[in-house]
């Protein structure tokens, strides 16, 4: 039994979309998925990609993914990585796949002299929270994420 990590390829767009949907099902947020495989192909593999993805395969079978993008910290004066999504299919959990995907992103941070590696976790997801603590993550309880989307985003843009 072996684990392989690799960068996603354009022909993985449908697979990445499937992972996103499986994650959304797990997080009870499937009703919020608007993305399509075409969106993923455009944004991850187009002329100027803004997001990136690594695939974890167990014995050649896609088992999990990590989708991420670069951020910038004005306080640190450095870019960082934000892990948008990480997911391992239930049949492959407990084999170190998520940890390997996160380790690869941490290695990228070190290699590229990036200042941070960050992500969000739903407050009810105790298994994930325990896992994140085990790799040294600390909660930023003083910060609350804010979001503007849909109609309010349009109103804000109009002034």
SULQUISUL-V669434 format. One record per helix or strand of 2 or more residues. SS is the DSSP state (hx for helix, st for strand). FROM is the first residue (numbers start at 1). TO is the last residue. If there is no record, write none. Layout:
ss=<SS:SS>
from=<FROM:FROM>
to=<TO:TO>
This chain:
ss=<st:hx:hx:hx:st:st:st:hx:hx:st:hx:hx>
from=<3:10:30:37:52:61:78:90:97:117:126:150>
to=<7:26:32:45:58:73:88:92:111:119:134:158>
